[in-house]
Amino acid sequence: MFQNRLALVSRRLDEVPYMVGKAFTAADISVRYALELGSRVGIGDQYSPTIKSYLERLHARDVYKRAMKNPAPN
């Protein structure tokens, strides 16, 4: 099932830079979470170049860098 969703995400990102189009939205946060989870369970090496590039774009965002420096308390 995850592989099917991954294929859908990859096809979408072949068309536009973010899930909804040209702008970063909450949809990207949700997709990033799923992709990061996939990486943590060992399937990140199966990601297409499109998905890998997308994650790099998300990780390069200033807000992402700030959030990772100061994660929410548990």
N, C-alpha and C positions, 0 to 999 in steps of 0.2 A: 504494500500500500504506500509506504514512504517513497519508494522508487517512482510510483505513478505520479505522486504529487511533485516530486523533484523534476520529473520530465515537464510537467505543466509550468512550473516556475521557470525552468530553463527556457522553454519556448517563449514565455512572456518576456523574459529579460533579453531575448534575442531581438525583441521589437523595441523595447523602451528601457531606459536606465534604472527605473524603479518600478515597483509592482503596479502602481496606479498610473504611471506615465513618467513625466519629466520631474515630478516633485516627490521628495521623500515624505512618506505618510506613516500612519500607525500600521498600515499593512506591512510595511518594510520591517517594523519592529517585530511583528509576529513571525514573519518569515525568517528573519535573522535568528530569532530564538530557536525555531525548529532546525535551522541549518547548523547552528552552534551545537545543539543537542546531538544531531547526527554526527558531527565531528567528534564529539566526546565519546560516542559509543563506537567509533571506529569506522564509519562509512564516509568520512570526509574525503578520503582519497578517491572515491568514486564520483565526486562532483565534477561536472563539466567545467571547461575553461570559463564559460559564461557565468556559472555560479561562483566560481572562485574569484572572478573579477568583481562580481557584485559584492561579495563579502569584503573584498579589499576596499571598495568604495565606501561601504558602510563603516568599516574600521578606521578609515581616514577622516571621517567627519569629526570636527572638533567636539561636538556634543557627545559623541561616542567615547572619545578619548577622556573627556572630563568625567563621564559617568563611570568609566572603568577605574579611574583614579580614586573616585569617591563612591564606592558602591553603597547601596542602601543598607542600613543596619538590619540585622536579623531580628 
